[in-house]
Amino acid sequence: MRHNSEDSCEGTLVIHAVGDAECTEPACVDLEYVRHSLVLECEEITGGCRCIGEVELIRAS
């Protein structure tokens, strides 16, 4: 299915290790993959992500 420019988001969709997602565009409310031209796993972010530590704590318990 094709989407027009009104259906796309200029932000980057970040998929967290804990299973949730967020967009770098504060006004974005639709976190569907197809709306974002760039989708990253949070571990790909330079400097890491706060959720990686949360996952490690969950695994240790």
N, C-alpha and C positions, 0 to 999 in steps of 0.2 A: 504494500500500500504506500502510495506517495503522499507526502505531506507538504503543504505549502509553507512559505516563510513565516506565516502567522502561527503555525503549529510548532515551530522550532524555538529552541532556547539558545541564547548566546553563551550561556555558562557551561561549565564542565560538570558532568555528573560523577560524583565520587561514591563508589561502592565500598562500604566499610566491612571489615572482617567480622564484625558482630552481626552483620546481616542487613543493616539499614542503609539507606542512601541519602545523599544530600547534594544540592546543587550550589555551585559557587555564586550563582546569581540570586541575591536575596529575594527578589520578587517572584522567583520560580516556585510554582506550587504543584506542577505536574512532573513527577519524577520518572516518567516512562523513558526507557532507553531510546526509543525512536525519535524523541523530541530533541535529543542532544547529539551534536556532531562529535563530541569527545566524551568518552566514558573511561574512567580510570579506576583501578583497584587502589584502595587507600595506601597500600604498601609501596605503590609507585611514586607517591608524593615525596619530594625531596625533604628530608628531615623526619620522615615517618608520620604517623598519625596517632592521636591519643588513644584510639580504640584498640590498637595492637596491644598495648599494655593491659587494657581491660580484658581482652581475650586470654592473655597469658594468666591473669589472675583467676579467671573462670576455670581454665584448664588445671591450675594448681590446686584448686579446692576440691 
